[in-house]
Amino acid sequence: MHTRVLTFTGAKNIDDGVAFVRDTAVPILQEQKGYRGITASADRDGSVLGVLSMWETEAAREASFGRLAELRQRGLDVVGGELTVDSFEQLVEEMAAPPTVGSALMVTRISMDPSKVDENLAFFKGEIVPRISAAPGFLALRNMIDRKTGRGIVGSAWADQDAMKNAAAQAQARRDEGRARGVNFDEDSYREIVFTDVR
């Protein structure tokens, strides 16, 4: 699976943005070859709106990029703020139950030497995923990396905000293990899932 992540920072109209995704973007996305779904999440206090789209192949994702350029601009006009676009390969997906609107979401940006991706991925799958998925309230986990740059995002969905906060505390306690392996962690983004269309 391959993904594209749109991040609106300084978002001024999150609810209008969600309506735009639901009513305007999704029908257009559903016409694109290889489209596998979309999830939108928001940190209203932090004025952040994130939109994750999923694609069967890298080729399908890249073929859609130009065709969706006008749609992204229209979305930015609605939401306001600034837009960044990232493309990733989804390397891990773990799911206990599908997240729904209202589920809590923790998003962490990471980076590492690209040559360390496979080694760190094996450690993450073998050592970290079982710990995360065993935590109370766990719903789903997604690890996405750009192999060329070593930059990526880890997103975990939780039944409620309390479960996410407990998971965040546990994540902080594990960070030294990651840093020892050359993984850099940006600040976590705490959000709520506000829309899903998953096939």
N, C-alpha and C positions, 0 to 999 in steps of 0.2 A: 504494500500500500504506500502511496505517496500523498503528501499533504501540502496545502498552501495555507499560510497563516496571515491574516490581515489584522493589524493592531492599530486601532484608532486611539491616540493619546490626546488628552485635552478635549475629549468628546463632549459636545455641548447638547446633543439631542439623542440620548441613548434609546429612549422609547421609540422615537421616530425611526431611528436606525434599525431597530429590531423589526418594526413594521415593514420597512423597506426590504430587509432580508426575506421576510416571510412572503410578502405579497408580490415583490418585483424580482428579487434575485433568484429565489428558489425555482420558479417556473423556467427561467432562462438556464439555470444550472442543470435542471433535469433534462434539458435537450442536448447537453454536452456529452459526447462519447466518453465513457469511463468514469462518469461522476458516481460517487458512492455515498455522498451525504455531506451534511454541514451541521456544525454546532456553533452557536453564538453564546458568549459569556460576557458578563459585565461586572466591573467594579465601579458602582455608582459614586461612591465617595471619592475615589481616585480618578474619576472621569476617563475610564478605560473601557473600550468595547473591543472584544476579540472575536474574529470569525475564522473558524477552521473548516476548510473544505477538504474532502478526501477523494482520492482518485485511484483507479485500479492500477495504472502504470504511470511511470514518469513521462512517457510520451503523451499520454492523454492529458496529464496536467499541463505540460508545456504547450500542447496544441490549443488548450483553452485560454492561455494567458492573454494573447492578443485580442481574441474575440471578446474577452470580458473586461478589457481596459476601460471602455466607456461605462460599463456597469460599476466598476470600482470608483470612477470619478463621480458618478451620480451618487453613490453611497457616501463618498467624502463630502459632497455638497450638502447632503442631508444631515450627516452626523456632526460635521465640523471637526476642528482640531487638525492633527497631523496623522498621516497614514504611512505605515511601514508594511512591506510585503516580504515574507520569507517563504522559501520552499524547502521541504524536508523529505527524507525517507523515513517512514514509520518502521522502527526496528523492534519495538515491543508493544504489544497490546495485551493487557490482562483485564478480564472483566468478571466481576461477581454478579452484577446486575446492571442493565443499561441505565445510565444517568438520565434524569428527566428534568424538565423545567423546574427550577427551585433547588436542584442539587447544588452543593457547594463544590467549587473547583479551585485547586491550587495550581498555579502555573509558575514554573521555575525555568529561567533561561540558563543554559550551561554552555561551556566551551572547553575544548581540549585540543591537543595536538592531533591533527587528522590521522596520524599514524597509530594513535592509541585507541581509535574508535572501537575496533573489533575486540581488543583485549579488555577495554573497560565495559563494553557491552556484555561480554561473557560474565564478568564479575557482577554487573548489575542484575542480569537475569538469574544468576545462581545464588547471590547473597542478599541483594536488596529487595528484589520483587517479592520474595516470600515474606519478608518482614512488613513491607507496606501492605500487602494484600491480607495479612493476618490481623491488621488493626481494626478495631470496632468501627463500623460505619463505612467500610471501604466499598466502593462501587466499581471503579475502573481506573486503569492506569495506561498512559500512552507515552512512549519515549520516541522522539523524532530528532533526527540528526541530518545535517548537511555534511556528507562525508568529505567534500572538498575543503570546507573551511573548519570543520570540527565544532561548529556552533549548532546548538540544538535547544529543544524545549522538552521538559518533562511535565506532563499534566496529570493530576490525580483528582478523581471525582469522589465526593463523599455524600453520605446521606443528609448531613446537616452541617451547620457552621461549627458546632461544638466538636464533631468528629474531625472536621478539617483542622481546627486549631490544635487538637491533640496530635494529629498526624504531623502538623507543621513543627511542633516541638520535638517530636521524634526525628523528623528530617534534619533539624538543626544539629541534633546530637550525632547524626551520622556523617555530617559534612566533612569532618576531619579525615574519614576514610577515603572520601572522594578526592579531597585535596592532595592526599598522599599519593594518589594515582594520577595527579596532574589535571584534575577536573576543577574548573573555576565556576563559581556559582554567583549569579546576579541576585538581586532582591526578589523575593517571592511576590507574586501577585495573587491576591485572594479575591475570588469572584463568585458569582452565582450564574448558573446556566439559565439562559433566558429564551433559548430556542433550539430545537433539534429537528433535523430531517435526515434520518439515517436509514439507508436501504439495507 
